Amino acid sequence: AANVLAVFATLFGCATSLGLGSMQINGGLNILYGVPVGTVSQILIIAVITSIAVTSVLTGINRGIRFLSNVNMILAAFTMVFLFVFGPTRFILNLFTETLGDYLQNLVRTSLWTDVLNGSQWIGWWTVFYWAWWIAWAPFVGSFIARISRGRTIREFVIGVLLLPTAFSFIWLSIYAGNAFHLELTGQAQVASAVAQDITSALFVTLAQLPFPSIISFLAMILIAIFFITSSDSATFVVAMHVTGGNLEPPQNVKGFWGVLEGAVAAVLLLAGGLGALQTASIASAFPFMLVMLAMCYALIKALRKDVDEHGYTG
């Protein structure tokens, strides 16, 4: 039962990502090359991403998936450094310091905040949707990381999977958001107005104010595509593992089938209702797996206690 829930959560969680990614890429293509924004364009983008992801997963972890992941990290680091150097560097550093302090002070309060007195829709738009989306990603991300982390200690796992990515996220968000905030506050660009008209345009409106706007916007669009390709091929690999009884090297036809199905689900959700359908699917698929995650937390504590009792604490 847990495997079935994991498969559905992964399928719809990644389909949500593909749908949102296609919308953002479509927005970038519209700004750069005048490609019309609409469902047809987004489905074509999903088809291209899915075909590349399926090709990647069929070549295996050590070839296609690793190659695209390395390219992804290099491109992400380059664009991040570019925005930091050519953007409002001092403003970004100050923003990073202030928001880090705010995060540390308000993490517990905001994690439990439901805004029950004011009845704001913000909770549904942001907290509920994103928490559900992350839970939907948990089965495949956890399984995939476990697959490539064999032989690591718990300390190495926590540092490499939890602490370092969190720190990188702080830096990433400070740089990208810092550029957008600075443009808005100084009146150099109307980022908020652009978002109100099309939420996918914020990134490209921001990049348009930097040196070499066409080049950096094109690289950003490629980066977005690779992010979703690497997510899709990893998810496909994990789903194939689950449906084949935990096989660490699932058959090619199984991987290909689930890769295509993932893209098809994303396309169907876009046709069914766009962003609203994507959000609903993510929340609906995540809720039952949340119960599985709670049971897994209990099981992990029991397993660690048993290991300590049998082998002692080794650090």
QUIURSUL-V651358 format. One record per backbone hydrogen bond with DSSP energy under -0.5 kcal/mol. CO is the residue of the C=O (numbers start at 0). NH is the residue of the N-H. E is the energy in kcal/mol with one decimal. If there is no record, write none. Layout:
# QUIURSUL-V651358
<<CO	NH	E> <CO	NH	E>>
This chain:
# QUIURSUL-V651358
<<0	4	-2.4> <1	5	-2.3> <2	6	-2.4> <3	7	-2.3> <4	8	-2.7> <5	9	-2.5> <6	10	-2.7> <7	11	-2.5> <8	12	-2.4> <9	13	-2.5> <10	14	-1.7> <11	15	-2.1> <12	16	-1.5> <13	17	-2.7> <14	18	-2.4> <15	19	-2.6> <16	20	-2.9> <17	21	-2.4> <18	22	-1.6> <19	23	-2.0> <20	24	-2.6> <21	25	-2.2> <22	26	-1.9> <23	27	-2.1> <24	28	-2.7> <25	29	-2.0> <26	30	-2.0> <27	31	-2.6> <28	32	-2.6> <28	33	-0.5> <28	34	-1.4> <29	33	-1.2> <35	37	-0.5> <37	41	-2.1> <38	42	-2.5> <39	43	-2.1> <40	44	-2.0> <41	45	-2.3> <42	46	-2.3> <43	47	-2.0> <44	48	-2.7> <45	49	-2.9> <46	50	-2.2> <47	51	-2.1> <48	52	-2.6> <49	53	-2.8> <50	54	-2.0> <51	55	-2.3> <52	56	-2.7> <53	57	-2.0> <54	58	-1.0> <55	58	-0.6> <55	59	-0.5> <55	64	-0.5> <56	59	-0.7> <59	62	-0.7> <59	64	-1.7> <60	65	-1.5> <62	66	-2.7> <63	67	-2.4> <64	68	-2.0> <65	69	-2.4> <66	70	-2.4> <67	71	-2.5> <68	72	-2.2> <69	73	-2.2> <70	74	-2.6> <71	75	-2.5> <72	76	-2.4> <73	77	-2.3> <74	78	-2.5> <75	79	-2.1> <76	80	-2.5> <77	81	-2.5> <78	82	-2.3> <79	83	-1.9> <80	84	-2.6> <81	85	-2.7> <82	86	-1.0> <86	88	-1.9> <87	91	-2.5> <88	92	-2.2> <89	93	-2.3> <90	94	-2.6> <91	95	-2.7> <92	96	-2.1> <93	97	-2.5> <94	98	-2.8> <95	99	-2.0> <96	100	-1.8> <97	101	-2.2> <98	102	-2.5> <99	103	-2.3> <100	104	-1.9> <101	105	-2.0> <102	106	-1.1> <105	109	-2.8> <106	110	-1.7> <107	111	-1.2> <108	111	-0.5> <114	118	-2.1> <114	119	-0.6> <119	122	-0.5> <120	124	-2.4> <121	125	-2.8> <121	126	-0.6> <122	127	-3.0> <123	128	-0.8> <125	129	-2.9> <126	130	-2.5> <127	131	-2.3> <128	132	-2.6> <129	133	-2.5> <130	134	-2.3> <131	135	-2.4> <132	136	-1.3> <133	137	-1.1> <134	138	-0.6> <136	140	-2.6> <137	141	-2.7> <138	142	-2.0> <139	143	-2.6> <140	144	-2.7> <141	145	-2.3> <142	146	-2.1> <143	147	-1.8> <144	148	-0.9> <148	151	-2.3> <152	156	-2.3> <153	157	-2.8> <154	158	-2.4> <155	159	-2.6> <156	160	-2.5> <157	161	-2.0> <157	162	-2.1> <158	163	-2.5> <161	165	-1.4> <162	166	-2.4> <163	167	-2.5> <164	168	-2.2> <165	169	-1.9> <166	170	-1.8> <167	171	-2.9> <168	172	-2.8> <169	173	-2.0> <170	174	-2.2> <171	175	-2.4> <172	176	-2.4> <173	177	-1.7> <174	178	-1.8> <175	179	-1.8> <176	180	-3.2> <177	181	-2.3> <178	182	-2.1> <179	183	-2.1> <180	184	-3.0> <181	185	-2.2> <182	186	-0.6> <182	187	-1.4> <182	188	-1.4> <183	186	-0.6> <188	190	-1.3> <189	193	-1.8> <190	194	-2.3> <191	195	-2.2> <192	196	-1.3> <193	197	-2.8> <197	200	-1.9> <198	201	-0.8> <200	204	-2.5> <201	205	-2.0> <202	206	-2.4> <203	207	-1.4> <205	208	-1.5> <206	209	-1.6> <209	212	-0.5> <211	215	-2.4> <212	216	-2.2> <213	217	-2.0> <214	218	-2.5> <215	219	-2.1> <216	220	-2.0> <217	221	-2.2> <218	222	-2.5> <219	223	-2.4> <220	224	-2.1> <221	225	-2.6> <222	226	-2.5> <223	227	-1.9> <224	228	-2.1> <225	229	-3.0> <226	230	-1.7> <227	231	-2.3> <228	232	-2.9> <229	233	-1.7> <230	234	-2.3> <231	235	-2.6> <232	236	-2.0> <233	237	-2.1> <234	238	-2.7> <235	239	-2.3> <236	240	-1.7> <237	241	-2.4> <238	242	-2.4> <239	243	-0.7> <240	243	-0.6> <240	245	-2.9> <240	246	-0.8> <241	244	-1.3> <250	254	-1.9> <251	255	-2.7> <252	256	-2.1> <253	257	-2.2> <254	258	-2.0> <255	259	-2.1> <256	260	-2.4> <257	261	-2.1> <258	262	-1.5> <259	263	-2.3> <260	264	-2.5> <261	265	-1.8> <262	266	-2.1> <263	267	-2.4> <264	268	-2.5> <265	269	-2.0> <266	270	-2.2> <267	271	-2.2> <268	272	-1.7> <268	273	-0.7> <269	273	-1.2> <272	275	-0.9> <272	276	-0.5> <273	277	-2.0> <274	278	-2.4> <275	279	-2.3> <276	280	-2.4> <277	281	-1.9> <278	282	-2.3> <279	283	-2.7> <280	284	-2.1> <281	285	-1.5> <282	286	-1.9> <283	287	-0.6> <284	288	-0.6> <285	289	-1.6> <286	289	-0.6> <286	290	-0.9> <287	290	-0.6> <287	291	-1.0> <288	292	-2.4> <289	293	-1.8> <290	294	-1.8> <291	295	-2.3> <292	296	-2.1> <293	297	-1.7> <294	298	-2.4> <295	299	-2.6> <296	300	-2.0> <297	301	-2.1> <298	302	-2.5> <299	303	-2.5> <300	304	-2.3> <301	305	-2.3> <302	306	-2.2> <303	307	-2.3> <304	308	-2.3> <305	309	-2.0> <306	310	-2.8> <307	311	-2.2>>
